[in-house]
């Protein structure tokens, strides 16, 4: 198993991987429909999106956690 100290990085990796995979599909479809080279165009968009999404998720997730923590009522 992977050491717990890498939890934030692993979370950012999988969150950005899944989100960029799905969003690149949707945006590619909205822009192009389903041309014969759809998968190639989608994979190109996915690769570009993931390169941008990973550092964004890695650095923004702690900020989002802080915001959510401030918005959620503490029931303790």
N, CA, C and O atoms as a GROMACS GRO file, in nm:
protein
  304
    1UNK      N    1   0.082  -0.119   0.000
    1UNK     CA    2   0.000   0.000   0.000
    1UNK      C    3   0.087   0.126   0.000
    1UNK      O    4   0.207   0.121   0.027
    2UNK      N    5   0.025   0.236  -0.030
    2UNK     CA    6   0.096   0.364  -0.038
    2UNK      C    7   0.092   0.432   0.099
    2UNK      O    8  -0.009   0.428   0.169
    3UNK      N    9   0.202   0.495   0.135
    3UNK     CA   10   0.216   0.565   0.262
    3UNK      C   11   0.112   0.677   0.272
    3UNK      O   12   0.083   0.746   0.174
    4UNK      N   13   0.055   0.694   0.392
    4UNK     CA   14  -0.050   0.794   0.416
    4UNK      C   15  -0.003   0.937   0.391
    4UNK      O   16  -0.086   1.025   0.367
    5UNK      N   17   0.127   0.960   0.396
    5UNK     CA   18   0.175   1.098   0.374
    5UNK      C   19   0.150   1.145   0.231
    5UNK      O   20   0.158   1.264   0.203
    6UNK      N   21   0.120   1.053   0.140
    6UNK     CA   22   0.092   1.088   0.000
    6UNK      C   23  -0.057   1.100  -0.029
    6UNK      O   24  -0.097   1.110  -0.145
    7UNK      N   25  -0.140   1.099   0.076
    7UNK     CA   26  -0.286   1.100   0.057
    7UNK      C   27  -0.334   1.218  -0.027
    7UNK      O   28  -0.416   1.200  -0.117
    8UNK      N   29  -0.286   1.339   0.002
    8UNK     CA   30  -0.330   1.457  -0.073
    8UNK      C   31  -0.294   1.446  -0.220
    8UNK      O   32  -0.373   1.482  -0.308
    9UNK      N   33  -0.174   1.397  -0.248
    9UNK     CA   34  -0.130   1.385  -0.386
    9UNK      C   35  -0.211   1.278  -0.460
    9UNK      O   36  -0.248   1.297  -0.576
   10UNK      N   37  -0.238   1.166  -0.395
   10UNK     CA   38  -0.315   1.058  -0.458
   10UNK      C   39  -0.458   1.105  -0.482
   10UNK      O   40  -0.516   1.077  -0.587
   11UNK      N   41  -0.516   1.176  -0.384
   11UNK     CA   42  -0.650   1.231  -0.401
   11UNK      C   43  -0.653   1.324  -0.522
   11UNK      O   44  -0.741   1.312  -0.607
   12UNK      N   45  -0.558   1.417  -0.529
   12UNK     CA   46  -0.553   1.512  -0.640
   12UNK      C   47  -0.536   1.441  -0.773
   12UNK      O   48  -0.597   1.479  -0.872
   13UNK      N   49  -0.453   1.337  -0.775
   13UNK     CA   50  -0.431   1.262  -0.898
   13UNK      C   51  -0.560   1.200  -0.949
   13UNK      O   52  -0.597   1.219  -1.065
   14UNK      N   53  -0.630   1.126  -0.863
   14UNK     CA   54  -0.750   1.057  -0.908
   14UNK      C   55  -0.866   1.152  -0.933
   14UNK      O   56  -0.943   1.131  -1.027
   15UNK      N   57  -0.881   1.255  -0.852
   15UNK     CA   58  -0.988   1.352  -0.875
   15UNK      C   59  -0.967   1.423  -1.008
   15UNK      O   60  -1.061   1.436  -1.086
   16UNK      N   61  -0.845   1.468  -1.035
   16UNK     CA   62  -0.818   1.537  -1.162
   16UNK      C   63  -0.825   1.441  -1.280
   16UNK      O   64  -0.869   1.480  -1.389
   17UNK      N   65  -0.783   1.318  -1.262
   17UNK     CA   66  -0.791   1.218  -1.369
   17UNK      C   67  -0.936   1.194  -1.410
   17UNK      O   68  -0.970   1.199  -1.528
   18UNK      N   69  -1.021   1.166  -1.312
   18UNK     CA   70  -1.161   1.136  -1.341
   18UNK      C   71  -1.234   1.259  -1.396
   18UNK      O   72  -1.307   1.249  -1.494
   19UNK      N   73  -1.214   1.374  -1.333
   19UNK     CA   74  -1.283   1.495  -1.378
   19UNK      C   75  -1.239   1.537  -1.518
   19UNK      O   76  -1.323   1.571  -1.601
   20UNK      N   77  -1.109   1.535  -1.545
   20UNK     CA   78  -1.063   1.576  -1.678
   20UNK      C   79  -1.105   1.475  -1.784
   20UNK      O   80  -1.132   1.513  -1.898
   21UNK      N   81  -1.111   1.346  -1.748
   21UNK     CA   82  -1.158   1.244  -1.842
   21UNK      C   83  -1.303   1.269  -1.881
   21UNK      O   84  -1.336   1.270  -2.000
   22UNK      N   85  -1.389   1.290  -1.782
   22UNK     CA   86  -1.531   1.312  -1.810
   22UNK      C   87  -1.558   1.447  -1.875
   22UNK      O   88  -1.634   1.456  -1.971
   23UNK      N   89  -1.497   1.551  -1.823
   23UNK     CA   90  -1.522   1.685  -1.878
   23UNK      C   91  -1.467   1.700  -2.019
   23UNK      O   92  -1.528   1.766  -2.102
   24UNK      N   93  -1.353   1.639  -2.047
   24UNK     CA   94  -1.300   1.648  -2.183
   24UNK      C   95  -1.391   1.576  -2.282
   24UNK      O   96  -1.404   1.618  -2.397
   25UNK      N   97  -1.454   1.467  -2.237
   25UNK     CA   98  -1.552   1.398  -2.323
   25UNK      C   99  -1.669   1.491  -2.355
   25UNK      O  100  -1.707   1.507  -2.470
   26UNK      N  101  -1.725   1.552  -2.251
   26UNK     CA  102  -1.842   1.638  -2.268
   26UNK      C  103  -1.809   1.759  -2.357
   26UNK      O  104  -1.884   1.789  -2.449
   27UNK      N  105  -1.699   1.826  -2.328
   27UNK     CA  106  -1.663   1.944  -2.406
   27UNK      C  107  -1.630   1.908  -2.551
   27UNK      O  108  -1.668   1.981  -2.643
   28UNK      N  109  -1.560   1.798  -2.570
   28UNK     CA  110  -1.530   1.753  -2.707
   28UNK      C  111  -1.658   1.722  -2.782
   28UNK      O  112  -1.672   1.758  -2.899
   29UNK      N  113  -1.751   1.655  -2.716
   29UNK     CA  114  -1.880   1.625  -2.780
   29UNK      C  115  -1.957   1.752  -2.814
   29UNK      O  116  -2.009   1.766  -2.925
   30UNK      N  117  -1.964   1.846  -2.719
   30UNK     CA  118  -2.035   1.971  -2.744
   30UNK      C  119  -1.974   2.049  -2.860
   30UNK      O  120  -2.046   2.111  -2.939
   31UNK      N  121  -1.843   2.047  -2.871
   31UNK     CA  122  -1.776   2.122  -2.976
   31UNK      C  123  -1.777   2.055  -3.112
   31UNK      O  124  -1.786   2.122  -3.214
   32UNK      N  125  -1.769   1.921  -3.114
   32UNK     CA  126  -1.750   1.850  -3.242
   32UNK      C  127  -1.862   1.754  -3.278
   32UNK      O  128  -1.871   1.711  -3.393
   33UNK      N  129  -1.947   1.718  -3.184
   33UNK     CA  130  -2.040   1.609  -3.209
   33UNK      C  131  -1.961   1.479  -3.203
   33UNK      O  132  -1.869   1.465  -3.123
   34UNK      N  133  -1.997   1.382  -3.290
   34UNK     CA  134  -1.926   1.254  -3.295
   34UNK      C  135  -1.863   1.232  -3.432
   34UNK      O  136  -1.912   1.148  -3.508
   35UNK      N  137  -1.757   1.305  -3.466
   35UNK     CA  138  -1.690   1.280  -3.594
   35UNK      C  139  -1.614   1.147  -3.589
   35UNK      O  140  -1.602   1.086  -3.483
   36UNK      N  141  -1.565   1.103  -3.702
   36UNK     CA  142  -1.496   0.974  -3.708
   36UNK      C  143  -1.369   0.970  -3.622
   36UNK      O  144  -1.329   0.863  -3.577
   37UNK      N  145  -1.307   1.083  -3.599
   37UNK     CA  146  -1.186   1.087  -3.516
   37UNK      C  147  -1.214   1.137  -3.374
   37UNK      O  148  -1.127   1.196  -3.310
   38UNK      N  149  -1.336   1.113  -3.327
   38UNK     CA  150  -1.377   1.163  -3.196
   38UNK      C  151  -1.285   1.116  -3.084
   38UNK      O  152  -1.242   1.196  -3.001
   39UNK      N  153  -1.255   0.987  -3.081
   39UNK     CA  154  -1.174   0.933  -2.971
   39UNK      C  155  -1.035   0.996  -2.969
   39UNK      O  156  -0.983   1.029  -2.862
   40UNK      N  157  -0.976   1.015  -3.086
   40UNK     CA  158  -0.844   1.078  -3.092
   40UNK      C  159  -0.850   1.222  -3.042
   40UNK      O  160  -0.763   1.265  -2.966
   41UNK      N  161  -0.952   1.295  -3.084
   41UNK     CA  162  -0.968   1.434  -3.038
   41UNK      C  163  -0.995   1.439  -2.888
   41UNK      O  164  -0.942   1.525  -2.817
   42UNK      N  165  -1.078   1.346  -2.840
   42UNK     CA  166  -1.109   1.341  -2.698
   42UNK      C  167  -0.984   1.310  -2.615
   42UNK      O  168  -0.962   1.375  -2.513
   43UNK      N  169  -0.904   1.215  -2.658
   43UNK     CA  170  -0.784   1.179  -2.583
   43UNK      C  171  -0.681   1.292  -2.583
   43UNK      O  172  -0.609   1.311  -2.485
   44UNK      N  173  -0.676   1.366  -2.692
   44UNK     CA  174  -0.588   1.483  -2.696
   44UNK      C  175  -0.634   1.588  -2.596
   44UNK      O  176  -0.554   1.644  -2.522
   45UNK      N  177  -0.764   1.613  -2.595
   45UNK     CA  178  -0.820   1.710  -2.500
   45UNK      C  179  -0.802   1.661  -2.356
   45UNK      O  180  -0.771   1.740  -2.267
   46UNK      N  181  -0.822   1.532  -2.333
   46UNK     CA  182  -0.806   1.475  -2.200
   46UNK      C  183  -0.663   1.493  -2.149
   46UNK      O  184  -0.642   1.533  -2.035
   47UNK      N  185  -0.565   1.463  -2.232
   47UNK     CA  186  -0.425   1.475  -2.192
   47UNK      C  187  -0.392   1.620  -2.154
   47UNK      O  188  -0.326   1.644  -2.053
   48UNK      N  189  -0.438   1.713  -2.234
   48UNK     CA  190  -0.414   1.854  -2.204
   48UNK      C  191  -0.486   1.897  -2.076
   48UNK      O  192  -0.430   1.968  -1.993
   49UNK      N  193  -0.610   1.852  -2.061
   49UNK     CA  194  -0.689   1.889  -1.943
   49UNK      C  195  -0.628   1.832  -1.816
   49UNK      O  196  -0.626   1.900  -1.713
   50UNK      N  197  -0.579   1.709  -1.821
   50UNK     CA  198  -0.524   1.648  -1.701
   50UNK      C  199  -0.398   1.721  -1.654
   50UNK      O  200  -0.378   1.739  -1.534
   51UNK      N  201  -0.315   1.762  -1.748
   51UNK     CA  202  -0.192   1.834  -1.714
   51UNK      C  203  -0.225   1.964  -1.639
   51UNK      O  204  -0.150   2.006  -1.551
   52UNK      N  205  -0.336   2.025  -1.674
   52UNK     CA  206  -0.377   2.149  -1.607
   52UNK      C  207  -0.453   2.117  -1.478
   52UNK      O  208  -0.434   2.184  -1.377
   53UNK      N  209  -0.538   2.015  -1.481
   53UNK     CA  210  -0.625   1.985  -1.368
   53UNK      C  211  -0.550   1.936  -1.245
   53UNK      O  212  -0.586   1.970  -1.133
   54UNK      N  213  -0.446   1.855  -1.265
   54UNK     CA  214  -0.377   1.797  -1.149
   54UNK      C  215  -0.321   1.904  -1.054
   54UNK      O  216  -0.351   1.899  -0.935
   55UNK      N  217  -0.242   1.998  -1.102
   55UNK     CA  218  -0.191   2.098  -1.007
   55UNK      C  219  -0.302   2.187  -0.950
   55UNK      O  220  -0.293   2.231  -0.836
   56UNK      N  221  -0.405   2.212  -1.029
   56UNK     CA  222  -0.516   2.293  -0.976
   56UNK      C  223  -0.582   2.222  -0.859
   56UNK      O  224  -0.600   2.281  -0.753
   57UNK      N  225  -0.616   2.095  -0.878
   57UNK     CA  226  -0.680   2.019  -0.769
   57UNK      C  227  -0.586   2.009  -0.650
   57UNK      O  228  -0.629   2.025  -0.535
   58UNK      N  229  -0.460   1.983  -0.675
   58UNK     CA  230  -0.364   1.967  -0.566
   58UNK      C  231  -0.356   2.092  -0.479
   58UNK      O  232  -0.350   2.082  -0.356
   59UNK      N  233  -0.356   2.208  -0.541
   59UNK     CA  234  -0.341   2.332  -0.465
   59UNK      C  235  -0.473   2.393  -0.419
   59UNK      O  236  -0.475   2.467  -0.320
   60UNK      N  237  -0.583   2.364  -0.488
   60UNK     CA  238  -0.712   2.424  -0.453
   60UNK      C  239  -0.790   2.341  -0.351
   60UNK      O  240  -0.868   2.397  -0.274
   61UNK      N  241  -0.771   2.210  -0.349
   61UNK     CA  242  -0.847   2.124  -0.258
   61UNK      C  243  -0.834   2.166  -0.112
   61UNK      O  244  -0.935   2.168  -0.041
   62UNK      N  245  -0.715   2.202  -0.062
   62UNK     CA  246  -0.708   2.247   0.078
   62UNK      C  247  -0.789   2.375   0.103
   62UNK      O  248  -0.850   2.389   0.209
   63UNK      N  249  -0.791   2.465   0.008
   63UNK     CA  250  -0.871   2.586   0.020
   63UNK      C  251  -1.020   2.552   0.025
   63UNK      O  252  -1.094   2.606   0.106
   64UNK      N  253  -1.062   2.461  -0.061
   64UNK     CA  254  -1.202   2.418  -0.064
   64UNK      C  255  -1.238   2.351   0.069
   64UNK      O  256  -1.346   2.375   0.123
   65UNK      N  257  -1.150   2.268   0.121
   65UNK     CA  258  -1.175   2.204   0.251
   65UNK      C  259  -1.192   2.308   0.361
   65UNK      O  260  -1.278   2.294   0.448
   66UNK      N  261  -1.111   2.412   0.358
   66UNK     CA  262  -1.122   2.519   0.457
   66UNK      C  263  -1.256   2.590   0.445
   66UNK      O  264  -1.322   2.616   0.546
   67UNK      N  265  -1.296   2.623   0.323
   67UNK     CA  266  -1.424   2.691   0.300
   67UNK      C  267  -1.540   2.605   0.348
   67UNK      O  268  -1.630   2.653   0.416
   68UNK      N  269  -1.537   2.478   0.312
   68UNK     CA  270  -1.645   2.387   0.353
   68UNK      C  271  -1.649   2.373   0.505
   68UNK      O  272  -1.757   2.372   0.564
   69UNK      N  273  -1.533   2.362   0.567
   69UNK     CA  274  -1.527   2.352   0.714
   69UNK      C  275  -1.589   2.473   0.781
   69UNK      O  276  -1.653   2.461   0.886
   70UNK      N  277  -1.571   2.591   0.722
   70UNK     CA  278  -1.628   2.713   0.779
   70UNK      C  279  -1.779   2.721   0.756
   70UNK      O  280  -1.850   2.785   0.834
   71UNK      N  281  -1.828   2.658   0.651
   71UNK     CA  282  -1.970   2.663   0.618
   71UNK      C  283  -2.052   2.558   0.692
   71UNK      O  284  -2.172   2.577   0.713
   72UNK      N  285  -1.991   2.448   0.730
   72UNK     CA  286  -2.062   2.338   0.793
   72UNK      C  287  -2.074   2.364   0.944
   72UNK      O  288  -1.976   2.395   1.011
   73UNK      N  289  -2.196   2.349   0.994
   73UNK     CA  290  -2.218   2.366   1.137
   73UNK      C  291  -2.155   2.250   1.213
   73UNK      O  292  -2.173   2.134   1.177
   74UNK      N  293  -2.082   2.282   1.316
   74UNK     CA  294  -2.018   2.180   1.400
   74UNK      C  295  -2.122   2.128   1.498
   74UNK      O  296  -2.175   2.203   1.580
   75UNK      N  297  -2.150   1.998   1.491
   75UNK     CA  298  -2.251   1.936   1.576
   75UNK      C  299  -2.193   1.873   1.701
   75UNK      O  300  -2.259   1.790   1.763
   76UNK      N  301  -2.073   1.908   1.738
   76UNK     CA  302  -2.010   1.847   1.857
   76UNK      C  303  -2.054   1.915   1.983
   76UNK      O  304  -2.011   1.876   2.092
   0.00000   0.00000   0.00000
